[in-house]
Amino acid sequence: MARLSTHTSARPGLLRSVFRRIAPLLALAVVVLAYANSLGGVFIYDDLSIIPVDPSIRKLWPLWNVLAATHEPGSTIDGRPLVALSLAVSHATGGEAFHYHVFNLCVHLAAVLVLFGLVRRTLLLPVIPPSLRQRATSIALASAVLWGSHPLTTAAVTYIIQRAESLAALCYLLTLYCLLRSATGRAVAAWSAAAVAACLLGANAKETIVSAPLACLLYDRAFLAGGFAAAWRKRWPLYAGLAGTWAVLAYHMISCGDRGGSVGFSTGRPMQYALTELGVVAHYLRLAFWPSGLVLDYGWPAATNMWRIITGAVVVVPLIAATCWALVRYPKWAVPAGMFFLVLAPTSSFYPMTDAAMDHRMYLPLACVVVAVAPAAVLAAEWLARRSTPLRRKRVFITLAAAATAIAVGLAGMTRARNDEYHSAIDAWSLTIQRLPWPNQRAHHSLGWHLLQAGKSEAAMTQFDIAVRLRPDDITVLVDRANLHRDLGHFDQAAADFTRAIALCPGRWELLLARSMTFYRAGDIQQALADAEQCRKLGGKVPESFQQALDAAARRNGQGG
């Protein structure tokens, strides 16, 4: 009997040991199932302006040529050498959309594993209540699965070029994980160096890593050192190294020149942008708990009236105030909320960007939301269990586990459905237009471009007309519509669009050349010659074959006269 008793008492310990070892594999399995169909996605949106045309990613070796390459102003990979290198790796492994998606999924899986390890090791710290320490692996598994399979992460995983977001998030999480290991393990110097290296890699991936040193200090103060001064005193070389990565980040930001004008104070008014972001952050939080209506591009309107400002402020301002208060009084419980606002701060505060809202920006902040909710749910279940009979206590936690499983299955299903939308650019843009409550000029333009590539000229013209009506000063749409008019033989309309584009940007000789070719096809040789001459005066080159055709037409007209 004694032997049986020993064996029985040992079984829970054995089961916990086995569960601890297979939990990461379970998390990876669920995420792989949720994202398996993402591998069939196509190049879309910014993918098309970089991956098929950027020559710097065509050769992986020598590495320096990839890392130091210059890119078009405003390119997603401009000032982000780690992202450029990752694209070169994907190209070297095959170059098809499938190979790029495989890399994105691998980065996401790595981030899921790091989040699992970070959450689990944090919950095992002495400052954590025993009820949470006992369930550290379960909470870490739930956090990893719910975050990894959430459809809101598709914007940084299935949308290929937004691997910039997932790479920076992976480096961010690695920085925190290495900090934790340096404070609780033996190889202090090695883990500290690894933390700085991870942060340095993140500085070469995306600017969102800028808050990582501050997040580390916040985490250290709450869980490790017990105070900011103690954290600095114990690990000042580590923090000095982390702060040093800001110099690398500053260099990249300066070198890319406000990312071609898509970010910076020249793109809008800081205060108006900050007020707009109140509504955007409230929208992000809604998507975290109810992820419906996901789109490629929101075209989020600026907050120009008090109603839009108030609706966002009533959600976000109390949350910010509560987070600040909790960081002072209850720092352990407020760290996820503090990191949520820290990570979003570069894109959702006073630094204007042309795109006020993009789902991929919630990739890492979503992890903060999940990590805050999972332990809170366990604590709530613990509170209910203490007020129940022994039998009902067990039912409370069984119910909680069943609810978490059901949510994970639901999220994974929604993620698979969202991934299917990336299999067709036409479907993705059509759904964007359908789901938005306001008109989105860029969505109509993009849909028109893809319809044109599919040979649906009339449908494309309809979308171009809508895009021009929404924004008459967009030169790109005007030129695309003018080219389509010319291809369809509508020479008067094509010339009119080129004329509007020239008036908006008179220094671009390419527009004059395009209008010259339009007049030539319309039979107006005199105007075609005048545009060709003006094109040369602006420094442009008129193709020799076209010039010869113009001269021949002019001679025929002269002979006929």
VENWO-V402410 format. One record per run of one state. SS is the DSSP state (H for helix, E for strand, - for the rest). FROM is the first residue (numbers start at 1). LEN is the number of residues. If there is no record, write none. Layout:
SS | FROM | LEN
SS | FROM | LEN
//
This chain:
- | 1 | 1
H | 2 | 39
- | 41 | 5
H | 46 | 5
- | 51 | 4
H | 55 | 3
- | 58 | 5
H | 63 | 5
- | 68 | 13
H | 81 | 12
- | 93 | 4
H | 97 | 27
- | 124 | 6
H | 130 | 4
- | 134 | 2
H | 136 | 13
- | 149 | 2
H | 151 | 7
- | 158 | 2
H | 160 | 25
- | 185 | 3
H | 188 | 16
- | 204 | 3
H | 207 | 18
- | 225 | 3
H | 228 | 28
- | 256 | 1
H | 257 | 5
- | 262 | 1
E | 263 | 1
- | 264 | 1
H | 265 | 3
- | 268 | 2
H | 270 | 20
- | 290 | 16
H | 306 | 24
- | 330 | 1
H | 331 | 15
- | 346 | 7
E | 353 | 1
- | 354 | 5
H | 359 | 28
- | 387 | 3
H | 390 | 32
- | 422 | 3
H | 425 | 11
- | 436 | 5
H | 441 | 13
- | 454 | 3
H | 457 | 14
- | 471 | 4
H | 475 | 13
- | 488 | 3
H | 491 | 14
- | 505 | 4
H | 509 | 14
- | 523 | 2
H | 525 | 13
- | 538 | 6
H | 544 | 17
- | 561 | 1
//
